[in-house]
């Protein structure tokens, strides 16, 4: 487990605000910055390479997702226009456990 950096940065900030040990403060803050940036750079690089490799699959999933969302919105609109949404809501309410009703109504 890695140690918390809070005390180190706090001490460096305190020394910097007092104008003491500025060389050591600069070194500590610089090393912290490098240490914090390296994992982010690594994750960004790996993530970009993965996205480039998977571009075709992501595009196909995106097209399918758009179609499914469109069908879902169309069906929802039809349910609202026909009034069947209220019947579906009543059915779901009648068959839902009490804890779920309490959770969704905020009681």
C-alpha positions as CSV (number, residue, x, y, z in Angstrom):
1,X,0.0,0.0,0.0
2,X,1.3,3.4,-0.9
3,X,1.7,6.1,1.7
4,X,-0.5,9.2,1.6
5,X,1.1,12.2,-0.1
6,X,-0.9,14.7,1.9
7,X,1.7,15.3,4.6
8,X,4.5,15.6,2.1
9,X,2.7,18.1,-0.1
10,X,1.4,19.9,3.0
11,X,5.0,20.2,4.4
12,X,6.3,21.4,1.0
13,X,3.5,24.0,0.7
14,X,4.2,25.2,4.2
15,X,7.9,25.6,3.5
16,X,7.2,27.3,0.2
17,X,4.8,29.8,1.9
18,X,7.5,30.6,4.4
19,X,10.1,30.9,1.7
20,X,12.3,28.2,3.3
21,X,14.1,25.3,1.5
22,X,12.8,26.4,-1.9
23,X,15.1,24.0,-3.7
24,X,13.8,21.0,-1.7
25,X,10.2,22.2,-2.1
26,X,10.7,22.5,-5.9
27,X,12.2,19.1,-6.0
28,X,9.4,17.5,-3.9
29,X,6.6,19.2,-6.0
30,X,8.3,18.3,-9.3
31,X,8.8,14.7,-8.3
32,X,5.1,14.5,-7.1
33,X,4.0,16.0,-10.4
34,X,6.0,13.5,-12.4
35,X,4.7,10.6,-10.2
36,X,1.1,11.7,-10.7
37,X,1.5,12.3,-14.4
38,X,3.1,9.0,-15.4
39,X,0.2,6.7,-14.6
40,X,-2.2,9.0,-16.4
41,X,0.0,9.1,-19.5
42,X,0.3,5.3,-19.4
43,X,-3.5,4.9,-19.1
44,X,-4.1,7.5,-21.8
45,X,-1.7,5.8,-24.2
46,X,-3.0,2.3,-23.6
47,X,-6.6,3.6,-23.9
48,X,-5.9,5.3,-27.2
49,X,-4.3,2.2,-28.7
50,X,-7.2,0.1,-27.5
51,X,-9.8,2.5,-29.0
52,X,-7.9,2.6,-32.4
53,X,-7.9,-1.3,-32.5
54,X,-11.5,-1.6,-31.6
55,X,-12.8,1.3,-33.7
56,X,-14.8,-1.0,-36.1
57,X,-16.5,-2.9,-33.3
58,X,-17.3,0.3,-31.4
59,X,-18.9,1.7,-34.6
60,X,-21.0,-1.4,-35.1
61,X,-22.2,-1.3,-31.5
62,X,-23.0,2.4,-31.8
63,X,-25.1,1.8,-34.9
64,X,-27.0,-1.0,-33.2
65,X,-27.4,1.1,-30.0
66,X,-28.9,3.9,-32.0
67,X,-31.4,1.6,-33.7
68,X,-32.4,0.0,-30.3
69,X,-32.8,3.5,-28.7
70,X,-34.9,4.6,-31.6
71,X,-37.2,1.6,-31.4
72,X,-37.5,2.1,-27.6
73,X,-38.4,5.8,-28.0
74,X,-40.9,5.0,-30.7
75,X,-42.5,2.3,-28.6
76,X,-42.6,4.7,-25.6
77,X,-44.2,7.3,-27.7
78,X,-46.9,4.9,-28.9
79,X,-47.6,3.7,-25.3
80,X,-48.0,7.3,-24.2
81,X,-50.3,8.3,-27.1
82,X,-52.5,5.2,-26.7
83,X,-52.7,5.5,-22.9
84,X,-51.2,2.0,-22.4
85,X,-48.4,3.4,-20.4
86,X,-50.7,4.0,-17.5
87,X,-52.0,0.4,-17.7
88,X,-48.4,-0.9,-17.8
89,X,-47.6,1.3,-14.8
90,X,-50.6,0.0,-12.8
91,X,-49.6,-3.6,-13.6
92,X,-46.0,-3.0,-12.5
93,X,-47.2,-1.3,-9.3
94,X,-49.6,-4.1,-8.5
95,X,-46.8,-6.7,-8.9
96,X,-43.9,-4.9,-7.3
97,X,-42.6,-5.7,-3.8
98,X,-43.3,-3.0,-1.2
99,X,-39.6,-2.2,-0.7
100,X,-39.3,-1.3,-4.3
101,X,-42.4,0.9,-4.2
102,X,-41.0,2.7,-1.1
103,X,-37.6,3.1,-2.8
104,X,-39.0,4.6,-6.0
105,X,-41.6,6.9,-4.4
106,X,-39.2,8.2,-1.7
107,X,-41.5,7.3,1.2
